[in-house]
Structure formats: C-alpha cells, structure tokens
Amino acid sequence: MLQQKKLLLSAADALNTVKELDRSLAMHQQWLKDFHKMMICQELGTIAPPNPDAHRHCDFGLWYKSLSEALFVQEESIRDLHEPHKKMHLAANDLLSQLSQSPGKRQSAYEEFINTSLDFKLAIRQCQTKLIQRVCTVDHLTGTWNRHTMESRLHEEAERVNRGFQTCAICIVDIDYFKRVNDQYGHPVGDKVLSVIARYLIENLRAYDITFRYGGEEFLICLPDASLSEAAETLDRIRENLAVYQIDIGRSDPITLTASFGLTAIGKDELITDAIARADHALLSAKSQGRNRVCVWD
C-alpha cells in the first residue's frame, strides 16, 4: 500500500538530483580509470593510499555529504547509495593492501572490488530511475501524488473493498475562497499557500492515508480501512485546526483559510468514478451550507 506521511520530492528537485547523479557517475568513472591505471602501471602516487574513510572524501562522497537533510528524508533511494559506495571504497582499500601478497589473494580482492564497483553504479542508475518515475507521478507544485496516480491507487483500494478486506473512505477538499488569495496577493503566493496546505493535510493524516492533487485548489484524500464515522471525525478535527492555522506568505501578517470537505465511502462493486462523484456531491453540499464544514454522502 502506498504510504505518504511526508511531502514528496518535487519534480524540480528530482530532475536536478538526476543530473547531479549523472555528474557524480562521471566522477566515479574517472576515479575507476585512475585506480586501474595506478594498479596496472604501479603508479602508487597517483591515488590516495588505503583509508577507511575514503568514501567520505572522494568527489562523490563530498557531493553526497552536501545534500540537504530533506532530500534524504524524502527519497529513500538516495539514502540507499551510501552503503554500496562505502563497500566499494572498502574493497578498494583491501585490494591496495593485497598488492604485495600472493596472486591468489590479489585476484580475490580484485574480483570483490569489481563487484562492489558494479553494485555502486547499479545503485546510482536505480536511484535515477526512481527519481524519474517520481516526476511522472507527483504533482509538481504541491508535492502530493498527481491525478494520474490517483486513478490507479483508488482502483487498488476499491479492489480491496470488493474482496471484503477493508473499508475505504475518500474525501474531496476544497480551499474556501481561494480565488481571493490569488486576486489579493498574486499567483506566486497562491502557489505557496497550496503547498503549505498540502503539507498540513499530509502531516495531520495517518501514515497510510494518501493525498492527491485533484485539480486547482482541490485535493482528494484516500483513507483506507476507515469507516465513514471514523473518517468524518478525523477530517473534522483537521478542518477545525486548519481554520486557525497561520500561513506565512512572506508579508507582515500571516493569513488563515478554511476548507470544505466532501466525504463518502467506496462501495463494493462500484465504479471509482461513481464514488468520486458522490464525494463531489458531498463537497457541493458543504459549500452550499456555508463552507468550512465536513459533509458526508452515504
């Protein structure tokens, strides 16, 4: 099941990291060439002597250390680069220490070095693939899952409902009077507000609840294994807290906004489009009753 307790890596950050990984891979390839030249030509002065902390001081290690903590939190595949990179350098250290030993020991150490080098290169490529996939599935502005991803994920949840494994509630959230923010402060501030509210929703939902950008100032929340009454209680708490949540827009005073929530449950053997339409009916009901409320369409 897709989990989302943190804001996802933005498309811009993901693409920039892919480019940086290409650059780091080129540095790695040059390091490998220098290392092999040193061993074959016995030019021991062309590369640093064995050092257990070499992985921290090579070009890739320095770049890796410069990455923001947020990047490591948001993308597991970036964290996964540390171990294969370290193992490769440890294998290189072991090979250097075996150069004066018997041919058998040198061959074993060399094979281990080659294997760890290939593992590290593969880890970089896998990381890049995941980052590119992320670009295709994440909303570029808010860092939530996009609408294309929403359709496939909701079908998965509907299948679990059909099999009797769980209940599942869905809710469409609409920011009240959002047009006034754009009109009064401009679209850049409006974009920032959308991102802040997306983060607020994600951080106040359960780890396995899923937030999607539905369109404009609307989000769709999927609450697996939650009854309508449980989901309504959770969302009403979020609604109340949002109404007093201060949003810093870079001006002298922060602003506060409310939202309307349209909630329903995915029915057994029904089309997802029908469930979404029912949530939309509930949202319209919430707005017609004065906004800033949770309406349930059962």
C-alpha contacts under 8 A as a table, 3 or more apart, distances in Angstrom:
res1	aa1	res2	aa2	distance
1	M	208	Y	7.55
2	L	153	R	7.87
2	L	208	Y	6.85
2	L	210	I	7.31
3	Q	207	A	6.04
3	Q	208	Y	4.50
3	Q	209	D	6.68
3	Q	210	I	6.57
4	Q	7	L	7.33
4	Q	8	L	7.85
4	Q	202	I	7.09
4	Q	207	A	5.79
4	Q	208	Y	6.04
4	Q	209	D	6.63
4	Q	210	I	5.80
4	Q	211	T	7.54
5	K	202	I	5.83
5	K	203	E	6.09
5	K	205	L	7.55
5	K	206	R	7.04
5	K	207	A	4.62
5	K	208	Y	7.13
5	K	209	D	7.83
6	K	74	Q	7.07
6	K	199	R	7.48
6	K	202	I	6.38
6	K	203	E	6.62
7	L	74	Q	7.21
7	L	143	G	5.60
7	L	144	T	6.42
7	L	198	A	7.84
7	L	199	R	5.97
7	L	202	I	6.97
8	L	74	Q	5.89
8	L	75	E	7.92
8	L	138	V	7.32
8	L	143	G	4.83
8	L	144	T	6.13
8	L	145	W	7.85
9	L	13	D	6.49
9	L	14	A	6.34
9	L	71	L	7.37
9	L	74	Q	5.70
9	L	75	E	6.89
9	L	134	R	7.72
9	L	143	G	6.15
10	S	13	D	5.28
10	S	14	A	6.11
10	S	135	V	7.49
10	S	138	V	7.25
10	S	139	D	7.62
10	S	140	H	5.75
10	S	141	L	7.26
10	S	142	T	7.66
10	S	143	G	5.30
11	A	14	A	5.00
11	A	15	L	6.08
11	A	134	R	7.26
11	A	135	V	4.84
11	A	138	V	7.06
11	A	139	D	7.66
11	A	140	H	5.28
11	A	143	G	7.92
12	A	15	L	5.31
12	A	16	N	6.10
12	A	140	H	7.48
13	D	16	N	5.09
13	D	17	T	6.08
14	A	17	T	5.15
14	A	18	V	6.28
14	A	131	L	5.47
14	A	132	I	7.06
14	A	134	R	7.42
14	A	135	V	6.74
15	L	18	V	5.02
15	L	19	K	6.41
15	L	131	L	7.18
15	L	132	I	7.00
15	L	135	V	7.48
16	N	19	K	5.17
16	N	20	E	6.25
17	T	20	E	4.90
17	T	21	L	6.04
17	T	131	L	7.95
18	V	21	L	5.09
18	V	22	D	6.37
18	V	128	Q	5.40
18	V	131	L	6.88
18	V	132	I	7.62
19	K	22	D	5.08
19	K	23	R	6.45
20	E	23	R	5.03
20	E	24	S	6.13
21	L	24	S	4.89
21	L	25	L	5.93
21	L	124	I	6.91
21	L	128	Q	7.32
22	D	25	L	5.08
22	D	26	A	6.35
23	R	26	A	5.15
23	R	27	M	6.40
24	S	27	M	4.97
24	S	28	H	6.13
24	S	59	D	7.42
24	S	60	F	5.57
24	S	63	W	7.76
25	L	28	H	4.87
25	L	29	Q	6.18
25	L	121	K	7.33
25	L	124	I	7.57
26	A	29	Q	5.08
26	A	30	Q	6.33
27	M	30	Q	5.16
27	M	31	W	6.22
27	M	59	D	6.75
27	M	60	F	7.05
28	H	31	W	5.01
28	H	32	L	6.24
28	H	59	D	7.83
28	H	60	F	6.98
29	Q	32	L	5.06
29	Q	33	K	6.32
30	Q	33	K	5.08
30	Q	34	D	6.26
31	W	34	D	5.13
31	W	35	F	6.06
32	L	35	F	4.98
32	L	36	H	6.16
33	K	36	H	5.28
33	K	37	K	6.09
34	D	37	K	5.07
34	D	38	M	6.06
34	D	46	T	7.37
34	D	47	I	7.17
35	F	38	M	5.12
35	F	39	M	6.37
35	F	47	I	6.66
36	H	39	M	5.11
36	H	40	I	6.03
37	K	40	I	5.23
37	K	41	C	5.70
37	K	42	Q	7.61
37	K	43	E	7.33
38	M	41	C	5.44
38	M	42	Q	5.20
38	M	43	E	4.53
38	M	44	L	5.79
38	M	45	G	7.85
38	M	46	T	6.24
38	M	47	I	6.87
39	M	42	Q	4.98
39	M	43	E	6.81
39	M	44	L	7.40
40	I	43	E	7.88
43	E	46	T	5.77
44	L	47	I	6.37
44	L	49	P	7.83
45	G	48	A	7.14
48	A	51	N	7.78
49	P	93	N	7.80
49	P	96	L	7.58
50	P	54	A	7.73
50	P	92	A	7.76
50	P	93	N	4.70
50	P	94	D	7.67
50	P	96	L	6.48
50	P	97	S	7.15
51	N	54	A	5.21
51	N	93	N	6.52
52	P	55	H	7.68
52	P	89	H	7.78
52	P	90	L	6.49
52	P	93	N	7.20
53	D	56	R	5.58
53	D	57	H	7.08
54	A	57	H	5.30
54	A	58	C	6.23
54	A	89	H	6.43
55	H	58	C	5.80
55	H	60	F	7.86
55	H	61	G	5.49
55	H	85	H	6.73
55	H	86	K	5.45
55	H	89	H	5.79
56	R	61	G	4.58
56	R	62	L	6.26
56	R	65	K	7.67
57	H	60	F	7.92
57	H	61	G	5.53
57	H	62	L	5.75
58	C	61	G	5.08
58	C	62	L	6.18
59	D	62	L	5.28
59	D	63	W	6.27
60	F	63	W	5.10
60	F	64	Y	5.97
61	G	64	Y	5.01
61	G	65	K	6.07
62	L	65	K	5.12
62	L	66	S	6.35
63	W	66	S	5.13
63	W	67	L	6.82
64	Y	67	L	5.56
67	L	71	L	6.78
67	L	72	F	7.79
68	S	71	L	5.40
68	S	72	F	7.02
69	E	72	F	5.31
69	E	73	V	6.38
70	A	73	V	5.03
70	A	74	Q	6.05
71	L	74	Q	5.19
71	L	75	E	6.05
71	L	78	I	7.72
72	F	75	E	5.50
72	F	76	E	6.52
72	F	78	I	6.18
72	F	79	R	5.65
73	V	76	E	6.97
75	E	78	I	5.72
75	E	79	R	7.06
76	E	79	R	5.14
76	E	80	D	6.28
77	S	80	D	4.92
77	S	81	L	6.81
77	S	126	Q	7.72
77	S	127	C	5.15
77	S	130	K	7.31
78	I	81	L	5.53
78	I	82	H	7.84
78	I	127	C	6.35
79	R	82	H	6.04
80	D	83	E	6.43
80	D	84	P	7.74
80	D	123	A	7.59
81	L	84	P	5.94
81	L	85	H	6.23
81	L	120	F	7.28
81	L	123	A	6.16
81	L	124	I	6.79
81	L	127	C	7.94
82	H	85	H	5.37
82	H	86	K	6.18
83	E	86	K	5.15
83	E	87	K	6.13
84	P	87	K	5.02
84	P	88	M	6.13
84	P	116	T	6.74
84	P	119	D	6.42
84	P	120	F	5.03
84	P	123	A	7.35
85	H	88	M	5.25
85	H	89	H	6.57
85	H	117	S	7.98
85	H	120	F	5.61
86	K	89	H	5.29
86	K	90	L	6.22
87	K	90	L	5.03
87	K	91	A	6.11
87	K	116	T	6.40
88	M	91	A	5.11
88	M	92	A	6.22
88	M	113	F	6.20
88	M	116	T	4.77
88	M	117	S	5.49
88	M	120	F	7.04
89	H	92	A	4.87
89	H	93	N	6.15
90	L	93	N	5.02
90	L	94	D	6.22
91	A	94	D	5.00
91	A	95	L	6.14
91	A	109	A	7.03
91	A	112	E	6.33
91	A	113	F	4.86
91	A	116	T	7.18
92	A	95	L	5.05
92	A	96	L	6.23
92	A	113	F	5.74
93	N	96	L	5.17
93	N	97	S	6.32
94	D	97	S	5.14
94	D	98	Q	6.31
94	D	109	A	6.56
95	L	98	Q	5.05
95	L	99	L	6.43
95	L	106	R	6.65
95	L	109	A	5.05
95	L	110	Y	5.99
95	L	113	F	7.12
96	L	99	L	5.49
97	S	100	S	7.21
98	Q	101	Q	5.05
98	Q	102	S	7.83
98	Q	105	K	6.62
98	Q	106	R	5.48
98	Q	109	A	7.15
99	L	106	R	6.06
101	Q	105	K	6.43
101	Q	106	R	6.56
102	S	105	K	5.47
102	S	106	R	6.38
103	P	106	R	5.03
103	P	107	Q	6.07
104	G	107	Q	5.21
104	G	108	S	6.33
105	K	108	S	5.22
105	K	109	A	6.18
106	R	109	A	5.16
106	R	110	Y	6.01
107	Q	110	Y	5.02
107	Q	111	E	6.17
108	S	111	E	5.28
108	S	112	E	6.36
109	A	112	E	5.18
109	A	113	F	6.23
110	Y	113	F	5.01
110	Y	114	I	6.21
111	E	114	I	5.13
111	E	115	N	6.14
112	E	115	N	5.14
112	E	116	T	6.18
113	F	116	T	5.27
113	F	117	S	6.08
114	I	117	S	5.04
114	I	118	L	6.26
115	N	118	L	5.23
115	N	119	D	6.18
116	T	119	D	4.88
116	T	120	F	6.13
117	S	120	F	5.21
117	S	121	K	6.35
118	L	121	K	5.10
118	L	122	L	6.10
119	D	122	L	5.07
119	D	123	A	6.14
120	F	123	A	5.03
120	F	124	I	6.41
121	K	124	I	5.23
121	K	125	R	6.44
122	L	125	R	5.09
122	L	126	Q	6.11
123	A	126	Q	5.10
123	A	127	C	6.10
124	I	127	C	5.08
124	I	128	Q	6.26
125	R	128	Q	5.08
125	R	129	T	6.22
126	Q	129	T	5.05
126	Q	130	K	6.28
127	C	130	K	5.22
127	C	131	L	6.22
128	Q	131	L	5.06
128	Q	132	I	6.18
129	T	132	I	5.20
129	T	133	Q	6.18
130	K	133	Q	5.02
130	K	134	R	6.11
131	L	134	R	4.94
131	L	135	V	6.48
132	I	135	V	5.14
132	I	136	C	6.73
133	Q	136	C	5.20
133	Q	137	T	6.51
134	R	137	T	5.17
134	R	138	V	5.86
135	V	138	V	5.69
135	V	139	D	7.99
135	V	140	H	7.61
137	T	145	W	5.97
137	T	146	N	5.69
137	T	148	H	7.00
137	T	149	T	5.67
138	V	143	G	5.94
138	V	144	T	5.78
138	V	145	W	4.38
138	V	146	N	4.93
138	V	149	T	7.84
139	D	142	T	5.87
139	D	143	G	5.33
139	D	144	T	5.50
139	D	145	W	5.59
139	D	146	N	4.58
139	D	147	R	7.95
139	D	213	R	6.55
140	H	143	G	5.97
141	L	191	D	7.13
141	L	195	S	6.75
142	T	194	L	6.45
142	T	195	S	4.46
142	T	196	V	7.97
142	T	198	A	6.18
142	T	199	R	7.94
142	T	213	R	7.53
143	G	195	S	7.39
143	G	198	A	7.77
144	T	198	A	6.99
144	T	211	T	6.05
144	T	212	F	5.36
144	T	213	R	6.04
145	W	149	T	6.27
145	W	150	M	6.88
145	W	211	T	6.53
145	W	212	F	4.65
145	W	213	R	6.29
146	N	149	T	5.48
146	N	150	M	6.27
146	N	212	F	5.57
146	N	213	R	5.32
146	N	214	Y	7.23
147	R	150	M	4.76
147	R	151	E	6.56
147	R	212	F	6.46
147	R	213	R	6.13
147	R	214	Y	5.75
147	R	215	G	7.80
148	H	151	E	5.65
148	H	152	S	7.17
149	T	152	S	5.53
149	T	153	R	6.20
150	M	153	R	5.19
150	M	154	L	5.96
150	M	212	F	6.28
151	E	154	L	5.36
151	E	155	H	6.30
152	S	155	H	5.21
152	S	156	E	6.46
153	R	156	E	5.09
153	R	157	E	6.45
154	L	157	E	5.02
154	L	158	A	6.05
154	L	222	C	7.62
154	L	272	I	7.03
155	H	158	A	4.93
155	H	159	E	6.17
155	H	272	I	6.75
156	E	159	E	5.17
156	E	160	R	6.60
157	E	160	R	5.15
157	E	161	V	6.41
157	E	168	C	7.02
157	E	224	P	7.11
158	A	161	V	4.97
158	A	162	N	6.14
158	A	168	C	7.67
158	A	266	I	6.56
158	A	267	G	7.86
158	A	268	K	7.44
158	A	269	D	7.98
158	A	272	I	7.25
159	E	162	N	4.97
159	E	163	R	6.28
160	R	163	R	5.20
160	R	164	G	6.39
160	R	165	F	5.34
160	R	166	Q	6.17
161	V	164	G	5.11
161	V	165	F	5.85
161	V	166	Q	5.29
161	V	167	T	5.64
161	V	168	C	6.90
161	V	266	I	7.44
161	V	267	G	7.41
161	V	268	K	5.93
162	N	165	F	7.62
162	N	268	K	4.96
162	N	269	D	5.77
164	G	167	T	7.76
166	Q	224	P	7.36
166	Q	225	D	5.17
167	T	224	P	6.49
167	T	225	D	4.78
167	T	226	A	5.86
167	T	227	S	6.22
167	T	265	A	7.54
167	T	266	I	7.43
168	C	222	C	7.28
168	C	223	L	5.76
168	C	224	P	4.40
168	C	225	D	5.17
168	C	226	A	5.52
168	C	227	S	6.75
168	C	265	A	5.78
168	C	266	I	5.76
169	A	222	C	6.11
169	A	223	L	5.08
169	A	224	P	6.36
169	A	225	D	7.69
169	A	226	A	6.09
169	A	227	S	6.55
169	A	228	L	6.24
169	A	231	A	6.76
169	A	263	L	7.10
169	A	264	T	5.73
169	A	265	A	4.13
169	A	266	I	6.00
170	I	220	L	7.00
170	I	221	I	5.58
170	I	222	C	4.57
170	I	223	L	5.97
170	I	263	L	5.91
170	I	264	T	5.68
170	I	265	A	5.92
170	I	266	I	7.06
170	I	275	A	7.97
170	I	276	I	7.62
170	I	279	A	7.05
171	C	220	L	5.58
171	C	221	I	5.11
171	C	222	C	6.62
171	C	261	F	6.42
171	C	262	G	5.29
171	C	263	L	4.29
171	C	264	T	6.39
171	C	279	A	5.96
172	I	214	Y	7.90
172	I	218	E	6.73
172	I	219	F	5.73
172	I	220	L	4.44
172	I	221	I	6.38
172	I	261	F	5.82
172	I	262	G	5.18
172	I	263	L	6.68
172	I	279	A	6.14
172	I	280	D	6.55
172	I	283	L	6.64
173	V	218	E	5.40
173	V	219	F	5.09
173	V	220	L	6.14
173	V	221	I	7.61
173	V	259	A	6.57
173	V	260	S	5.74
173	V	261	F	4.68
173	V	262	G	6.54
173	V	283	L	7.44
174	D	217	E	5.97
174	D	218	E	4.52
174	D	219	F	6.68
174	D	259	A	5.51
174	D	260	S	5.30
174	D	261	F	6.60
174	D	283	L	7.70
175	I	178	F	5.72
175	I	217	E	5.86
175	I	218	E	6.65
175	I	257	L	7.25
175	I	258	T	6.23
175	I	259	A	4.31
175	I	260	S	6.48
176	D	257	L	6.88
176	D	258	T	5.55
176	D	259	A	4.90
176	D	260	S	6.51
176	D	291	R	6.80
176	D	292	N	7.20
177	Y	180	R	5.73
177	Y	181	V	7.58
178	F	181	V	5.36
178	F	182	N	6.97
178	F	190	G	7.82
178	F	217	E	6.99
179	K	182	N	5.25
179	K	183	D	6.14
180	R	183	D	4.96
180	R	184	Q	5.84
181	V	184	Q	5.27
181	V	185	Y	5.67
181	V	186	G	6.97
181	V	187	H	7.91
181	V	189	V	7.49
181	V	190	G	5.91
182	N	185	Y	5.50
182	N	186	G	4.49
182	N	187	H	4.90
182	N	188	P	7.99
182	N	189	V	7.03
182	N	190	G	5.25
183	D	186	G	5.76
183	D	187	H	7.74
185	Y	188	P	8.00
185	Y	189	V	6.04
185	Y	190	G	7.35
186	G	189	V	5.70
186	G	190	G	6.43
187	H	190	G	4.69
187	H	191	D	6.04
188	P	191	D	5.10
188	P	192	K	6.37
189	V	192	K	5.02
189	V	193	V	6.18
189	V	249	I	6.27
190	G	193	V	5.06
190	G	194	L	6.31
191	D	194	L	5.18
191	D	195	S	6.40
192	K	195	S	5.13
192	K	196	V	6.19
192	K	249	I	7.29
193	V	196	V	5.07
193	V	197	I	6.14
193	V	247	I	7.11
193	V	249	I	7.34
194	L	197	I	5.26
194	L	198	A	6.08
194	L	217	E	6.87
195	S	198	A	5.06
195	S	199	R	6.27
196	V	199	R	5.17
196	V	200	Y	6.17
196	V	247	I	7.27
197	I	200	Y	4.81
197	I	201	L	6.13
198	A	201	L	5.24
198	A	202	I	6.31
198	A	211	T	7.90
199	R	202	I	5.21
199	R	203	E	6.05
200	Y	203	E	5.31
200	Y	204	N	6.20
201	L	204	N	5.35
201	L	205	L	6.23
201	L	211	T	7.63
201	L	238	I	7.56
202	I	205	L	5.40
202	I	206	R	7.88
202	I	209	D	7.98
202	I	210	I	7.70
202	I	211	T	6.61
203	E	206	R	7.86
204	N	238	I	6.89
205	L	209	D	6.19
205	L	234	T	7.89
206	R	209	D	5.27
208	Y	223	L	7.66
208	Y	224	P	7.42
209	D	221	I	7.12
209	D	222	C	5.76
209	D	223	L	4.90
209	D	224	P	6.47
210	I	221	I	5.70
210	I	222	C	5.12
210	I	223	L	6.79
211	T	219	F	6.80
211	T	220	L	5.94
211	T	221	I	4.62
211	T	222	C	6.51
212	F	219	F	5.58
212	F	220	L	5.15
212	F	221	I	6.29
213	R	216	G	7.94
213	R	218	E	6.53
213	R	219	F	4.65
213	R	220	L	6.37
214	Y	217	E	7.96
214	Y	218	E	5.35
214	Y	219	F	4.71
214	Y	220	L	5.56
215	G	218	E	5.29
215	G	219	F	6.87
223	L	226	A	5.92
223	L	231	A	7.06
226	A	230	E	5.90
226	A	231	A	5.89
227	S	230	E	5.18
227	S	231	A	6.06
227	S	265	A	7.57
228	L	231	A	5.10
228	L	232	A	5.91
228	L	263	L	7.64
228	L	264	T	6.72
228	L	265	A	6.41
228	L	296	V	7.64
229	S	232	A	5.07
229	S	233	E	6.19
230	E	233	E	5.25
230	E	234	T	6.34
231	A	234	T	5.14
231	A	235	L	6.05
232	A	235	L	5.17
232	A	236	D	5.91
232	A	263	L	7.30
232	A	294	V	6.95
232	A	296	V	7.44
233	E	236	D	5.25
233	E	237	R	6.37
234	T	237	R	5.33
234	T	238	I	6.41
235	L	238	I	4.93
235	L	239	R	6.01
235	L	261	F	7.70
235	L	294	V	7.17
236	D	239	R	4.91
236	D	240	E	6.17
236	D	293	R	7.32
236	D	294	V	6.15
237	R	240	E	5.24
237	R	241	N	6.27
238	I	241	N	5.25
238	I	242	L	5.99
239	R	242	L	5.12
239	R	243	A	6.39
239	R	258	T	7.13
239	R	259	A	6.63
239	R	260	S	7.83
239	R	292	N	7.15
239	R	293	R	7.16
239	R	294	V	7.79
240	E	243	A	5.39
240	E	244	V	7.25
241	N	244	V	5.62
241	N	245	Y	6.16
242	L	245	Y	4.81
242	L	256	T	7.77
242	L	257	L	7.01
242	L	258	T	6.26
242	L	259	A	7.74
243	A	256	T	6.29
243	A	257	L	5.66
243	A	258	T	4.79
243	A	259	A	7.70
244	V	256	T	6.16
244	V	257	L	7.68
245	Y	256	T	5.91
245	Y	257	L	7.62
246	Q	254	P	5.63
246	Q	255	I	5.63
246	Q	256	T	5.21
247	I	254	P	5.15
247	I	255	I	5.20
247	I	256	T	6.04
248	D	251	R	7.28
248	D	253	D	7.37
248	D	254	P	4.57
248	D	255	I	6.74
249	I	253	D	7.89
249	I	254	P	6.04
249	I	255	I	7.34
250	G	254	P	7.69
251	R	254	P	6.85
258	T	291	R	7.99
258	T	292	N	5.53
259	A	291	R	6.90
259	A	292	N	5.02
259	A	293	R	7.24
260	S	283	L	6.52
260	S	286	A	6.00
260	S	287	K	6.41
260	S	291	R	5.29
260	S	292	N	4.72
260	S	293	R	5.22
260	S	294	V	6.19
261	F	282	A	7.54
261	F	283	L	5.54
261	F	286	A	6.69
261	F	292	N	7.63
261	F	293	R	6.19
261	F	294	V	4.57
261	F	295	C	6.18
262	G	279	A	5.04
262	G	280	D	6.14
262	G	281	H	7.14
262	G	282	A	4.25
262	G	283	L	3.70
262	G	284	L	7.40
262	G	285	S	7.73
262	G	286	A	6.71
262	G	294	V	6.09
262	G	295	C	5.19
262	G	296	V	6.13
262	G	297	W	7.45
263	L	279	A	5.16
263	L	282	A	6.08
263	L	283	L	7.29
263	L	294	V	7.12
263	L	295	C	6.06
263	L	296	V	4.69
263	L	297	W	6.14
264	T	275	A	7.08
264	T	278	R	6.57
264	T	279	A	5.27
264	T	282	A	7.50
264	T	296	V	5.76
264	T	297	W	5.16
264	T	298	D	5.96
265	A	275	A	6.95
265	A	298	D	7.15
266	I	270	E	7.41
266	I	272	I	7.24
266	I	275	A	5.57
267	G	270	E	5.59
267	G	275	A	7.19
270	E	274	D	6.91
270	E	275	A	7.46
271	L	274	D	5.29
271	L	275	A	6.73
272	I	275	A	5.10
272	I	276	I	6.20
273	T	276	I	5.10
273	T	277	A	6.07
274	D	277	A	5.02
274	D	278	R	6.22
275	A	278	R	5.08
275	A	279	A	6.33
276	I	279	A	5.02
276	I	280	D	6.18
277	A	280	D	4.95
277	A	281	H	6.25
278	R	281	H	4.98
278	R	282	A	6.34
278	R	297	W	6.47
279	A	282	A	5.01
279	A	283	L	6.22
279	A	296	V	7.87
279	A	297	W	6.68
280	D	283	L	4.93
280	D	284	L	6.22
281	H	284	L	5.13
281	H	285	S	6.23
281	H	297	W	7.32
282	A	285	S	5.00
282	A	286	A	6.28
282	A	295	C	5.43
282	A	296	V	5.81
282	A	297	W	5.27
283	L	286	A	5.01
283	L	287	K	6.29
283	L	294	V	7.92
283	L	295	C	6.59
284	L	287	K	5.09
284	L	288	S	6.05
285	S	288	S	5.08
285	S	289	Q	6.23
285	S	295	C	6.72
286	A	289	Q	5.27
286	A	290	G	6.75
286	A	291	R	5.37
286	A	292	N	7.37
286	A	293	R	5.87
286	A	294	V	6.36
286	A	295	C	5.37
287	K	290	G	5.40
287	K	291	R	4.20
287	K	292	N	7.58
287	K	293	R	7.96
288	S	291	R	6.77
290	G	293	R	7.87
